[in-house]
Amino acid sequence: MNKALVGIVAALGLGACRPEAIPKPRGYFRIEHPAPTYRTVQPECDASFELPQFAAVERVIGEQSTDGTCWFNVVFPTLQARWHVTMVPLQDADLSVLIEDAHQMAFSHDIKALGIGRKRFAFPEHGVYGVLFELDGPVASPLQFYATDSTDHFIRGSLYFNHVPNPDSLRPSLERVREDTRHLLETLKWTAR
């Protein structure tokens, strides 16, 4: 009887040593993107730049206005992402107003943003100067930029994903697009009118 009692107490003791059940956090699929190979594109808007092979330029209806403003999208189909890009000739436009509008568009997301970083860039060999805005948190447009040569050209872009802006699940795709955007800006060249 003592052996049976010891056996029961030992079984109860071993059963009580299990760790407490804790719910696991939601997981996300691992996303691996191929290393990009770049090609030069010219969207008929007085500029050329390099994009990865898996991206495409999509023309917007009414892509050329009477004042020379041009709209196009840079589409990343596998990432479900799209750059909305506007090019404005500076002959009849006020550069300071365009720059202020670009800053206001980026900072209009500050309600949801956990932080907004501004990275200035300058590529004097191509006459390209501007700012890349990197917005952290659940924002609709996590990357925005503007670039200009200060005399003839101004370009502004906003990145949007085609799904809920969850920073954790978007991180791999956002990193890929961020690298491609830096490459786009480094290779941006103004073309002659």
Stockholm file with secondary structure:
# STOCKHOLM 1.0

chainA/1-193         MNKALVGIVAALGLGACRPEAIPKPRGYFRIEHPAPTYRTVQPECDASFELPQFAAVERVIGEQSTDGTCWFNVVFPTLQARWHVTMVPLQDADLSVLIEDAHQMAFSHDIKALGIGRKRFAFPEHGVYGVLFELDGPVASPLQFYATDSTDHFIRGSLYFNHVPNPDSLRPSLERVREDTRHLLETLKWTAR
#=GR chainA/1-193 SS CHHHHHHHHHHHHHHTTSCCCCCCCCCCCCCCCCCCCEEEECCSSSEEEEEETTCEEEEEEEEECTTCCEEEEEEEGGGTEEEEEEEEESSSSCHHHHHHHHHHHHHTTTTTCSEEEEEEEEETTTTEEEEEEEEESSCSCSEEEEEECSSSEEEEEEEEESSCCCHHHHHHHHHHHHHHHHHHHHHCEECCC
#=GC SS_cons         CHHHHHHHHHHHHHHTTSCCCCCCCCCCCCCCCCCCCEEEECCSSSEEEEEETTCEEEEEEEEECTTCCEEEEEEEGGGTEEEEEEEEESSSSCHHHHHHHHHHHHHTTTTTCSEEEEEEEEETTTTEEEEEEEEESSCSCSEEEEEECSSSEEEEEEEEESSCCCHHHHHHHHHHHHHHHHHHHHHCEECCC
//
